[in-house]
Amino acid sequence: MLRAQTQLQELLGSTPAVLLHGDLHHGNILSQAEPTPRFLAIDPKGLWGDAAYEVGSYLLNPDQRVRRCNQLPARLQHRINLFSEVLQIDAEILKGWGFIQAVLSACWTYEDHGKVDRFSLVLAEAFST
């Protein structure tokens, strides 16, 4: 927890402040294939914050293939590199937000359900490598 707090202080302000969705995850992105492929983000919360914050949230919601992946850190790093290239945000900043989001997710699960979300801890560890 202390590491997450320290890293948060280091990351705040590392990217420009922008309007964020606030709850971006795979379930809140709808796709339409026809007539032309497009995507729609639904259920926005409308937060103001660091541009890289949203990527950390998105990285927490991998599909089932990633959950079963025996090379999770490498798979996450590949995704981070893709986001970094497209968004022109340093990969280490994105990785840091992934770590913070994973710790936050574990805390929220414990707060809401009184149990530890082990996969959030696995993700936090993967973002730490």
C-alpha positions in Angstrom: 0.0 0.0 0.0 2.8 2.4 0.9 4.5 1.7 -2.5 1.2 2.5 -4.3 0.9 5.8 -2.4 4.5 6.7 -3.2 4.1 5.8 -6.9 0.8 7.8 -7.1 2.6 10.9 -5.9 5.3 10.4 -8.5 2.8 9.9 -11.3 0.4 12.7 -10.6 1.0 15.4 -13.2 3.2 13.1 -15.3 0.8 13.5 -18.2 -1.6 16.3 -19.1 -4.9 16.6 -17.3 -7.8 15.7 -19.5 -11.5 14.7 -19.3 -11.6 10.9 -18.6 -14.3 8.3 -19.0 -13.7 7.2 -15.4 -14.8 3.6 -15.7 -13.2 2.4 -18.9 -13.1 -1.4 -19.1 -14.0 -4.0 -21.6 -17.7 -4.2 -20.5 -18.1 -0.5 -21.1 -16.9 -0.6 -24.7 -19.4 -1.6 -27.3 -18.4 -2.6 -30.8 -20.2 -2.5 -34.1 -18.8 -4.4 -37.1 -21.2 -3.3 -39.8 -21.5 -1.3 -41.9 -18.1 0.1 -40.7 -16.2 -1.0 -37.6 -16.6 1.4 -34.7 -16.5 1.5 -30.9 -18.6 3.3 -28.3 -17.7 3.9 -24.7 -20.7 3.8 -22.4 -21.4 4.6 -18.8 -18.9 7.5 -18.4 -18.3 9.0 -15.0 -16.7 12.2 -16.3 -13.5 12.6 -14.2 -10.7 15.1 -14.7 -7.2 13.7 -14.3 -4.0 12.4 -15.8 -4.4 11.1 -19.4 -2.6 7.9 -18.5 -4.9 7.0 -15.6 -7.5 5.5 -17.9 -5.1 3.1 -19.5 -4.3 1.7 -16.1 -8.0 1.0 -15.5 -8.3 -0.6 -18.9 -5.3 -2.9 -18.3 -7.0 -4.4 -15.2 -9.7 -6.0 -17.2 -8.0 -8.6 -19.4 -10.0 -11.2 -21.1 -10.0 -14.8 -20.0 -7.1 -15.8 -22.2 -4.9 -13.3 -20.4 -6.1 -14.4 -17.0 -4.9 -18.0 -17.8 -1.7 -16.8 -19.5 1.4 -18.3 -17.9 3.4 -15.3 -19.2 1.2 -12.5 -17.7 3.9 -9.9 -17.2 5.0 -10.2 -20.9 1.4 -10.1 -22.2 0.7 -7.0 -20.1 4.0 -5.4 -21.2 2.9 -6.0 -24.9 -0.4 -4.2 -24.2 1.4 -1.4 -22.4 3.8 -1.0 -25.4 0.9 -0.8 -27.8 -0.9 1.9 -25.7 2.4 3.8 -25.3 3.0 3.9 -29.1 -0.5 5.0 -30.0 -1.0 7.5 -27.2 2.6 8.7 -27.1 2.8 8.2 -23.4 5.9 6.7 -21.7 5.4 3.0 -21.1 6.7 3.2 -17.5 4.1 5.8 -16.7 1.4 3.5 -18.1 2.8 0.5 -16.1 2.8 2.6 -13.0 -0.8 3.5 -13.4 -1.6 -0.2 -14.0 0.1 -1.0 -10.6 -1.9 1.7 -8.8 -5.2 0.6 -10.4 -4.5 -3.0 -9.4 -3.8 -2.0 -5.8 -6.9 0.2 -5.8 -9.0 -2.6 -7.2 -7.8 -5.0 -4.5 -8.7 -2.4 -1.8 -12.2 -1.8 -3.2 -12.9 -5.5 -3.4 -11.8 -6.0 0.2 -13.9 -3.0 1.3 -17.0 -4.1 -0.6 -16.8 -7.8 0.0 -14.5 -8.5 2.9 -12.2 -10.7 0.8 -9.0 -10.3 -1.1 -9.2 -10.2 -4.9 -6.2 -12.4 -5.6 -6.1 -11.6 -9.4 -5.7 -7.9 -8.6 -2.7 -8.8 -6.5 -1.4 -10.9 -9.3 -1.8 -8.0 -11.7 -0.1 -5.6 -9.2 2.9 -8.0 -9.0 3.0 -8.3 -12.8 3.0 -4.5 -13.2 5.9 -4.4 -10.7 8.3 -6.5 -12.8 
